[in-house]
Amino acid sequence: MNMKLSLPHTVGQWCKNILTRPALAVTVSVLWLIVIGWIAYGWNLGNIGLVDETEPLFAEASRQMFVTGDWITPFFNAQTRFDKPALIYWCQAIAYGILGVNEWAARIPSALAAMGTVALAFYTVHWSLARKDELEQVSRPVRRYLTAGLAATVMALTPEMIAWGRIGVSDMLLTGCIASALLCFFLGYAQNSQFPSNKWYWACYVLVAGAILTKGPVGIVLPALIIGAFVLYQGNLVEVWRQMRPLVGLLIILGLSVPWYALVIWRNGWNYINSFFGYHNLERFTEVVNGHSAPWYFYFLVVLLGFAPYSVYLPAAMIRLKFWQRSHWRSQARSQQLGLFACIWFLGVFGFFTIAVTKLPSYVLPLMPAAAIMVALLWSDLIPEPEADNNKSVIASKSFVWSSWVNVIFLSAVAAALFHLAQLVGYDPAAPELYQSIQQMGLPAIGGMIWLLVAIMIAAFTLTRRWQWIITANLLGFVIFFTVVLMPTLFVMDQQRQQPLRELATIAAQVEQPKEELIMLGFKKPSVVFYSHKTVNYISSAPEVVDYIHKQNAQPAKLNSLLLLAEKDRFLAMDLQPEEYKHIASKGAYYLVRVPVKKIKKQKLDISYSVPNNTIKNSNEFR
């Protein structure tokens, strides 16, 4: 036997020995899901501080809910926070009760949502392929388990999924609810002819309610759009309508989601309605909110990078499905329509948010599971069975071959970008030495070498037609890049950008005196509120700080002093004399000082104040 075929043959026989034994196959599958889930979402989850701007907003609102016992109205920094519904806050508050108030607890709901979605996708793909084997009266356990495992692995080890699965915001919980609801729908749809009283539909309705409680109307609009488009395309709307019993489903959804909305509206009235339904839903879809505008091709770039390095195979995966051949798909058994369903799911989410005016990378997160399923089904055609004739080459489609060469070009471009990272990134005033530290550790060069080596390997596998090893090279390259380059980079970024604020916030809480207020001068960082457990007053300029102090002097219950947290340049621009303040601590780019109110001179009101534009980069309002 030639060397070209010996390795795949040996691995195939090893897989057959494991995967043809049901109990052992299930055990290995569960262990594999745990391993990839831990690598992607569990490893060092809480060892990096909360990341400004958005994550501390959720973490602190949940802490307030946990401390006050008010589970209806979310608050941040002594103000109502109506940006998102309550489910994410409930999950984080419950986690605080179990794990304590820390980063682990703030992020564990996102991590669990991601891992749960990955596990359900594994089950769905395996179930669909098992039904295919039954229909064709063959047994291909190796292909079933490897394809399902590939779908789960690609889904877990995707930049976009990892980014939002490791951060304590609502996006991954929304994706988990929507994706799991769609997978439950498909399982119910595919099994309904066999089990008329199928319960998968009920699970779908419960998860839709969870999505509504996570982010509002989009939680039902997206699943309804995707499911509706799918059944209309198949031409069996009436039949599926009867099987799903949507009126009962609507009662389940409303019964689970409406009570909280009713209570929060009863307590807050039109303030909540205008803020949440008007500003954070309708206006985000029809207008640019918080400056988050982007060109029409924005999500092409997001998918290309957020689903990298597997995104280059998406066109080939869609071509393989031939979703435009309606007669073909209508003749297929329901269990064999998973690829079509994933394609409509992907296009539905992509099209919906492309139409929306406000654009953010996280908006298309719910399409990532569908993309992983399509890519896994593409690769399943290239997985040979161990008992097959090993002298017979697996034939890859032309679109797949071209995708492999695009894979090589794309990874070579990524490697080149990493080699020239210093010329591509800008100056960060909040962390002046950040990129210098990353360069000194050699992380960009190491990352560039990793992807250049992977590109060479994929080119070699393409030339020698070892198709099944191409995805292995991509996955292995991503894992090595994530563990060797990305994770150390995250620790450096935390040390340079977030740790100084975290330490100063802790110090401010420790040195606080009676009748003392904490003021942030010229910037807003929600992490200070979370780590100090104090209400923080934001004032945009030095003259306004002085003016505020004199107004407090005029009050009967005036402040004795205030704690001032400012970037060094902004603090120096106040031109305070040594007797007018007490230096407490300085960390990174920030000063923490105590300013006795009575020592500020009246003429300070007349100071002029200007700073370079790059020092106010992070002074946007809390989102």
C-alpha positions in Angstrom: 0.0 0.0 0.0 1.4 3.4 -0.9 2.1 6.0 1.6 -0.5 8.4 0.2 -3.3 6.1 1.4 -1.8 4.5 4.5 -2.5 7.3 6.9 -6.1 7.9 6.0 -6.7 4.2 6.0 -5.2 3.7 9.5 -7.2 6.7 10.9 -10.4 5.4 9.2 -10.0 1.9 10.7 -9.4 3.5 14.1 -12.6 5.6 13.7 -14.5 2.6 12.6 -13.4 0.6 15.7 -14.8 3.4 17.9 -17.8 4.7 16.1 -19.3 1.3 15.2 -19.8 0.6 18.9 -22.8 2.7 19.9 -22.0 3.1 23.6 -18.4 4.0 22.9 -19.3 6.3 20.1 -21.7 8.2 22.3 -19.1 8.5 25.1 -16.4 9.7 22.7 -18.9 12.2 21.2 -19.8 13.6 24.6 -16.2 13.9 25.6 -15.4 15.6 22.3 -18.1 18.2 22.8 -16.8 18.9 26.3 -13.3 19.3 25.0 -14.1 21.7 22.2 -16.6 23.6 24.4 -14.0 24.0 27.1 -11.3 25.2 24.6 -13.7 27.6 22.9 -15.7 29.0 25.9 -14.4 27.7 29.2 -10.7 28.1 29.2 -9.6 31.4 31.0 -13.3 32.5 30.7 -13.1 34.6 34.0 -9.4 35.3 34.1 -9.7 38.4 32.0 -11.5 41.5 33.3 -14.7 42.9 31.9 -14.2 44.7 28.6 -15.4 48.2 28.1 -17.8 49.5 26.8 -20.7 47.1 26.6 -20.0 44.1 28.8 -19.8 46.0 32.2 -23.2 47.6 31.4 -24.8 44.1 31.5 -22.7 42.9 34.4 -23.5 45.9 36.6 -27.2 45.9 35.8 -27.3 42.3 36.8 -25.4 43.0 40.0 -27.8 45.7 40.9 -30.7 43.2 40.3 -28.9 40.7 42.5 -28.2 43.1 45.3 -31.5 45.0 45.3 -33.8 42.1 44.6 -35.6 44.1 41.9 -36.0 41.5 39.1 -38.3 43.7 37.0 -36.5 47.0 36.2 -32.8 46.9 35.2 -30.7 49.7 36.5 -27.2 50.9 35.7 -25.4 53.7 37.5 -28.6 54.7 39.3 -30.5 55.0 36.0 -32.9 52.6 34.3 -31.4 50.5 31.6 -34.0 49.6 29.0 -31.7 48.5 26.2 -32.4 44.8 26.6 -35.1 42.6 28.3 -34.5 40.8 31.5 -33.4 37.2 30.7 -29.7 38.0 30.4 -29.9 39.9 33.7 -31.7 37.1 35.4 -29.2 34.5 34.2 -26.2 36.6 35.3 -27.9 37.4 38.7 -28.5 33.7 39.3 -24.9 33.0 38.4 -23.8 35.7 40.9 -25.7 33.8 43.6 -24.0 30.6 42.7 -20.4 31.7 41.8 -20.2 35.1 43.4 -20.1 38.5 41.7 -17.2 38.0 39.3 -16.3 37.7 35.7 -17.0 34.0 35.5 -20.5 34.5 36.7 -21.1 37.4 34.2 -20.0 35.3 31.3 -21.2 31.8 32.1 -24.7 32.3 30.6 -23.1 33.2 27.2 -20.7 30.2 27.4 -23.5 27.8 28.3 -25.7 29.1 25.5 -22.9 28.5 23.0 -22.1 25.0 24.2 -25.8 24.1 24.3 -26.3 25.2 20.7 -23.2 23.3 19.6 -24.4 20.1 21.3 -27.9 20.4 19.8 -26.4 21.0 16.3 -24.3 17.8 16.7 -27.4 15.8 17.6 -29.5 17.3 14.7 -26.8 16.6 12.1 -26.2 13.0 13.3 -30.0 12.3 13.5 -30.5 13.6 9.9 -27.7 11.4 8.6 -28.9 8.4 10.5 -32.3 8.8 8.8 -30.5 9.0 5.5 -28.8 5.7 6.2 -32.1 4.1 7.0 -33.7 5.4 3.8 -30.8 4.1 1.7 -30.5 0.9 3.8 -26.8 1.3 4.5 -24.7 1.8 7.6 -22.2 4.6 7.7 -21.6 5.4 11.3 -18.1 6.9 10.7 -19.5 9.4 8.2 -22.4 10.2 10.6 -20.4 10.9 13.6 -17.5 12.6 11.8 -19.9 15.0 10.0 -21.8 15.8 13.2 -18.6 16.3 15.0 -17.3 18.5 12.2 -20.4 20.6 12.3 -20.1 21.0 16.1 -16.3 21.7 15.9 -16.5 24.3 13.1 -19.4 26.0 15.0 -17.5 26.1 18.3 -14.2 27.1 16.9 -15.3 30.1 14.9 -14.1 33.6 15.7 -17.5 35.2 15.9 -18.9 32.4 18.2 -15.9 32.5 20.4 -15.9 36.3 20.7 -19.5 36.5 21.8 -19.5 33.2 23.7 -16.8 34.5 26.0 -18.4 37.9 26.8 -21.2 38.7 29.2 -23.7 40.4 26.9 -27.0 39.3 25.4 -25.9 38.4 21.9 -24.9 34.7 22.5 -27.9 34.0 24.6 -30.1 35.4 21.8 -28.2 33.2 19.3 -28.5 30.2 21.5 -32.3 30.7 21.8 -32.9 31.4 18.1 -30.6 28.7 16.8 -31.8 26.1 19.2 -35.5 27.0 18.4 -34.8 26.5 14.7 -33.0 23.2 15.3 -35.9 22.1 17.4 -38.3 23.1 14.7 -36.4 21.1 12.1 -36.4 18.0 14.4 -40.1 18.4 14.9 -40.8 19.0 11.2 -38.7 16.0 10.2 -40.1 13.6 12.8 -43.7 14.7 12.7 -44.9 12.0 10.2 -43.5 9.3 12.5 -44.5 10.9 15.8 -47.7 12.9 15.4 -47.6 14.2 19.0 -44.0 15.4 18.6 -42.7 17.6 21.4 -39.9 19.3 19.5 -42.3 22.0 18.4 -43.1 22.8 22.1 -39.4 23.2 22.8 -39.2 25.5 19.8 -41.9 27.7 21.3 -40.2 27.9 24.7 -37.0 28.9 23.1 -38.6 31.6 21.0 -40.1 33.0 24.2 -36.6 32.9 25.6 -35.3 34.9 22.6 -38.1 37.5 23.1 -37.0 37.8 26.7 -33.4 38.2 25.6 -33.7 40.9 22.9 -37.3 41.6 22.1 -39.4 41.3 19.0 -36.4 40.1 16.9 -36.6 36.9 18.9 -39.8 35.9 17.2 -39.5 37.8 13.9 -36.3 36.0 12.8 -37.5 32.4 13.5 -40.9 33.1 12.0 -39.3 34.6 8.9 -37.0 31.6 8.4 -39.5 28.9 9.2 -42.1 30.7 7.0 -39.8 31.0 4.1 -38.8 27.3 4.4 -42.3 25.8 4.5 -43.4 28.2 1.7 -40.5 27.1 -0.5 -41.5 23.5 0.2 -45.1 24.1 -0.6 -46.5 22.4 2.5 -47.5 25.4 4.6 -51.0 24.1 5.4 -49.7 20.7 6.5 -47.0 22.1 8.7 -49.4 24.7 10.1 -51.7 21.9 11.3 -48.9 19.9 12.7 -47.2 22.8 14.6 -50.5 23.9 16.3 -49.3 27.5 16.2 -52.2 28.9 18.2 -51.1 26.7 21.1 -47.5 27.7 20.4 -48.5 31.4 20.5 -50.1 30.9 23.9 -46.9 29.3 25.2 -44.8 32.1 23.8 -47.0 34.8 25.1 -47.5 33.1 28.5 -43.8 32.9 29.1 -42.7 36.3 27.6 -45.5 38.8 28.2 -45.7 38.8 32.0 -42.3 40.5 32.4 -43.1 43.1 29.7 -46.4 43.8 31.3 -44.8 44.3 34.7 -42.0 46.5 33.4 -44.4 48.7 31.4 -46.8 48.9 34.4 -43.9 50.1 36.6 -42.2 52.4 34.0 -44.9 53.3 31.6 -44.2 55.1 28.3 -40.5 55.6 29.3 -40.0 51.9 28.7 -42.2 51.7 25.6 -40.4 54.6 23.9 -37.0 53.6 24.9 -37.1 49.9 24.2 -39.6 49.4 21.4 -39.1 52.8 19.8 -35.4 53.5 20.1 -33.8 50.1 20.6 -35.9 48.2 18.1 -37.7 50.3 15.5 -35.1 53.0 15.1 -32.2 50.5 15.0 -33.8 48.9 12.0 -34.9 52.0 10.2 -32.2 54.6 11.2 -28.6 54.7 12.2 -28.3 54.5 16.0 -25.1 55.5 18.0 -23.3 56.0 14.7 -23.3 52.3 13.8 -23.7 52.7 10.1 -21.9 50.6 7.4 -22.0 50.0 3.7 -24.2 47.4 2.1 -21.4 44.9 1.9 -20.5 45.1 5.6 -21.9 41.7 6.5 -20.0 40.0 3.7 -16.8 41.1 5.5 -18.2 40.1 8.9 -19.0 36.6 7.7 -15.7 36.3 5.8 -13.7 37.2 9.0 -16.1 36.0 11.7 -16.5 32.5 10.2 -12.8 32.3 9.1 -11.1 30.2 8.0 -14.1 28.1 6.8 -16.0 31.0 5.3 -14.3 30.5 1.9 -16.2 27.2 1.5 -19.7 28.7 2.0 -20.2 29.4 -1.7 -19.3 25.8 -2.6 -21.6 24.6 0.2 -24.5 26.5 -1.3 -23.7 25.3 -4.8 -23.6 21.7 -3.5 -27.1 22.2 -2.1 -28.6 23.6 -5.3 -31.3 25.3 -3.3 -32.7 26.7 -6.5 -33.9 23.2 -7.6 -37.2 23.3 -5.8 -38.6 20.2 -7.4 -35.6 18.2 -6.1 -36.0 19.4 -2.5 -39.8 18.9 -2.5 -39.2 15.2 -3.5 -36.8 14.6 -0.6 -37.9 13.1 2.7 -38.2 15.7 5.4 -35.3 14.4 7.4 -33.0 15.0 4.3 -33.9 18.7 4.1 -31.5 19.9 6.7 -29.1 21.4 4.2 -31.9 23.4 2.5 -33.2 24.6 5.9 -29.7 25.7 7.0 -29.3 27.6 3.7 -32.6 29.5 4.1 -31.7 30.1 7.8 -28.3 31.6 6.7 -29.8 33.7 3.9 -32.7 34.8 6.1 -30.5 36.2 8.9 -28.0 37.7 6.4 -30.7 39.4 4.4 -32.7 40.7 7.3 -29.8 42.5 8.9 -28.4 43.7 5.6 -31.7 45.6 5.1 -31.5 47.0 8.6 -29.9 50.5 8.7 -28.0 50.1 12.0 -25.3 47.5 11.6 -23.1 45.7 14.1 -21.0 42.6 13.8 -22.9 40.7 16.4 -26.2 41.1 14.6 -25.4 38.2 12.2 -24.2 35.9 15.0 -27.4 33.7 14.7 -26.4 32.6 11.1 -23.1 31.1 12.3 -24.7 27.7 13.3 -26.3 27.4 9.9 -23.0 28.2 8.1 -21.3 25.5 10.2 -24.0 22.9 9.2 -23.7 23.7 5.5 -19.9 23.5 5.6 -20.0 20.2 7.5 -22.4 18.7 4.9 -20.1 19.8 2.1 -17.2 18.0 3.8 -19.3 14.9 4.5 -19.1 14.0 0.8 -15.3 13.8 1.1 -15.3 11.4 4.1 -14.6 7.9 2.9 -15.9 4.9 4.7 -13.1 2.6 6.2 -14.4 -0.4 4.3 -14.4 1.4 1.0 -11.9 0.7 -1.7 -8.9 2.8 -0.6 -7.4 2.8 -4.1 -10.4 4.8 -5.3 -9.9 8.5 -5.0 -12.7 10.7 -3.6 -13.8 13.1 -6.3 -14.2 16.7 -5.2 -16.4 19.1 -7.0 -14.8 22.0 -9.0 -16.3 24.5 -6.7 -14.6 22.7 -3.7 -11.3 22.6 -5.5 -11.5 26.4 -6.3 -12.5 27.0 -2.7 -9.4 25.2 -1.5 -7.2 27.5 -3.5 -9.1 30.5 -2.3 -8.4 29.1 1.2 -4.7 29.2 0.5 -4.8 32.7 -0.8 -7.0 33.9 2.1 -4.7 32.4 4.8 -1.6 33.8 3.0 -3.2 37.3 3.1 -4.0 36.8 6.9 -0.4 35.8 7.4 0.9 38.9 5.5 -1.4 41.2 7.5 -0.1 39.8 10.8 3.5 40.2 9.7 2.7 43.9 9.0 0.4 44.4 12.0 2.4 47.4 13.3 1.7 49.3 10.1 -2.0 48.4 10.1 -3.1 49.3 13.7 -3.5 52.8 15.1 -2.4 54.5 18.3 -4.5 53.8 21.4 -4.3 56.6 23.9 -5.9 54.4 26.6 -3.0 51.9 26.2 0.0 53.7 24.7 2.3 50.6 25.0 -0.2 48.0 23.9 1.0 47.2 20.4 4.6 47.6 21.3 4.1 45.0 24.0 2.4 42.6 21.6 5.2 43.1 19.1 7.9 42.5 21.7 6.3 39.2 22.6 6.5 38.2 18.9 2.8 37.3 18.7 2.1 38.8 15.3 5.1 37.0 13.8 4.1 33.7 15.4 0.5 34.1 14.1 1.7 34.9 10.7 4.0 31.8 10.6 1.1 29.6 11.8 -1.3 30.7 9.0 1.5 30.7 6.4 2.3 27.1 7.3 -1.4 26.1 7.2 -1.7 27.7 3.8 1.3 25.7 2.5 -0.2 22.5 4.0 -3.6 23.1 2.3 -1.9 23.8 -1.0 0.0 20.5 -0.7 -3.2 18.6 0.3 -5.1 20.2 -2.6 -2.4 19.2 -5.1 -2.3 15.6 -3.8 -6.1 15.4 -3.5 -6.1 14.6 0.2 -9.4 16.5 0.6 -10.3 15.2 4.0 -7.1 16.7 5.5 -7.8 20.2 4.4 -10.5 20.9 7.0 -8.2 19.2 9.6 -5.4 21.7 8.8 -7.9 24.6 9.1 -9.2 23.5 12.5 -5.8 22.6 13.8 -4.4 26.0 12.7 -7.2 27.8 14.3 -6.8 26.0 17.6 -3.0 26.7 17.7 -3.6 30.3 16.7 -6.2 30.8 19.4 -4.2 29.2 22.2 -0.7 30.5 21.2 -1.5 33.9 19.9 -5.0 35.2 20.6 -5.2 34.2 24.2 -1.9 35.8 25.2 -2.9 38.9 23.2 -6.1 39.1 25.2 -4.2 39.0 28.5 -1.8 41.8 27.2 -4.8 43.9 26.1 -6.5 43.4 29.5 -3.3 44.3 31.3 -2.7 47.4 29.3 -6.3 48.7 28.8 -8.6 47.3 31.5 -6.4 46.4 34.5 -5.5 50.1 35.3 -9.2 51.1 35.4 -10.1 48.0 37.4 -7.4 48.6 40.0 -8.2 52.3 40.3 -11.9 51.5 40.7 -11.1 49.1 43.5 -8.9 51.7 45.2 -11.6 54.3 44.9 -14.0 52.0 46.7 -11.5 51.4 49.4 -10.5 55.1 50.1 -14.0 56.5 49.7 -14.9 59.0 52.5 -18.3 60.1 53.7 -20.1 62.6 51.3 -17.6 61.9 48.6 -18.4 61.4 44.9 -16.5 59.7 42.2 -16.2 61.6 38.9 -14.9 60.5 35.6 -13.4 63.4 33.6 -13.8 63.3 29.9 -14.5 59.6 29.3 -17.0 56.9 30.2 -15.9 53.4 31.2 -18.7 51.3 32.6 -16.2 48.9 34.2 -15.4 51.6 36.8 -19.0 51.4 38.0 -18.9 47.6 38.2 -15.6 47.3 40.1 -16.1 50.2 42.4 -19.7 49.4 43.2 -20.3 53.2 43.2 -22.4 55.5 41.3 -20.1 57.4 39.0 -20.7 61.0 37.7 -19.5 61.7 34.2 -18.4 65.2 33.4 -17.0 65.9 30.0 -14.5 68.8 30.6 -12.3 70.3 33.2 -14.2 73.7 33.3 -17.4 71.7 33.9 -15.8 69.9 36.8 -14.8 73.2 38.5 -18.3 74.6 37.8 -19.8 71.5 39.4 -17.7 71.9 42.5 -18.8 75.5 43.0 -22.4 74.5 42.6 -21.9 71.9 45.3 -20.4 74.5 47.5 -23.6 76.5 47.2 -25.7 73.6 48.4 -26.6 73.2 52.1 -25.4 69.6 52.2 -22.3 70.2 50.2 -19.6 67.7 49.3 -16.4 67.7 51.4 -14.4 66.3 48.6 -14.6 64.3 45.4 -12.6 61.5 43.8 -11.5 62.4 40.3 -10.6 59.7 37.7 -9.1 61.1 34.5 -6.6 60.5 31.8 -3.3 62.1 32.6 -3.6 64.7 29.8 -7.0 65.8 30.9 -6.0 66.0 34.5 -2.9 68.0 33.8 -5.1 70.4 31.7 -7.0 71.3 34.9 -3.9 73.1 36.0 -4.5 72.3 39.7 -1.9 73.4 42.2 -0.4 70.8 44.6 -2.4 72.1 47.5 -5.6 71.8 45.6 -5.6 68.0 45.3 -4.2 64.8 46.8 -2.7 62.2 44.5 -4.0 58.7 45.4 -2.9 56.4 42.6 -2.0 56.3 39.0 -2.2 53.3 36.7 -1.5 53.2 33.1 -3.0 56.2 31.4 -5.1 57.3 34.3 -4.9 59.3 37.5 -7.0 59.0 40.6 -6.9 62.1 42.9 -8.9 63.5 45.8 -10.0 67.1 45.3 -11.1 69.0 48.5 -14.1 71.0 47.4 -13.3 74.1 49.4 -9.7 74.4 48.1 -10.7 75.0 44.5 -10.3 78.6 43.6 -13.1 80.6 42.0 -10.8 81.7 39.1 -10.5 78.1 38.0 -13.8 78.6 36.3 -12.1 80.7 33.7 -9.5 78.1 32.6 -9.4 77.2 28.9 -9.4 73.6 28.0 -8.5 71.8 24.9 -7.2 68.3 24.1 -6.1 66.6 20.9 -8.9 64.7 19.1 -7.3 61.3 19.8 -7.7 61.7 23.5 -11.5 61.7 23.4 -11.8 58.6 21.3 -13.6 56.7 24.1 -15.8 59.5 25.4 -19.0 58.3 23.7 -22.1 57.9 25.8 -22.8 54.6 27.5 -24.6 52.3 25.1 
